[in-house]
Amino acid sequence: MGEGPYIYFLRPVGALGPIKIGCSDIPMERLRTFARWSPAPLEIAAIVPGSLSIESWLHNRFRDAHSHLEWYRPTPELVALVREAAETDAIPGCPQIVGEPINASDRRPLAGLPAVLAKAGLDIGDLAKSAGVQAITIQKVWCGMRGAARAVVALECLGVPCDPSTLLTPITSGEDGGEGNG
């Protein structure tokens, strides 16, 4: 196995689910960690190259099957996706994130977000609905108060390809309308 991160799908051995959807650089260690407290033996149903953005996209895609934490009921669609991921080493239907990924802890404002949305004929409400969050969360992302990865994934889910680097604008002293950050 090369360098991660990876998307992994855990489930009880010999069962369809529940299925844990996770992201880790070391999925085998995650399996060992979960196996320590699981009442049933666990297995990795599939491991594919991925990112936190793709994990968020999967969590959003299967939100109707959400059970608890990162565990999901084994719907026919989720079971089929896991099977195909195991066979093809890819996640079917997954948007391709272009450019450099945004770190989930990045707090830089998305100064380019309004322009990207306007060009696509969308607004913050559309983006929030796609991301499965309230509009205020997107506004906090826009202002740099929340991680930006979810906004990028939501744009991709809406069919709006964007290079995350075009959304991010570094703040230098005085540009943020306040005291600056330097």
Secondary structure, 3 states (H helix, E strand, C coil): CCCCCEEEEEEECCCCCCEEEEEECCHHHHHHHHHHHCCCCEEEEEEEECCHHHHHHHHHHCHHHEEECCEECCCHHHHHHHHHHHHHCCCCCCCCCCCCCCCCCCCCCCCCHHHHHHHCCCCHHHHHHHHCCCHHHHHHHHCCCCCCHHHHHHHHHCCCCCCHHHHCCCCCCCCCCCCCCC
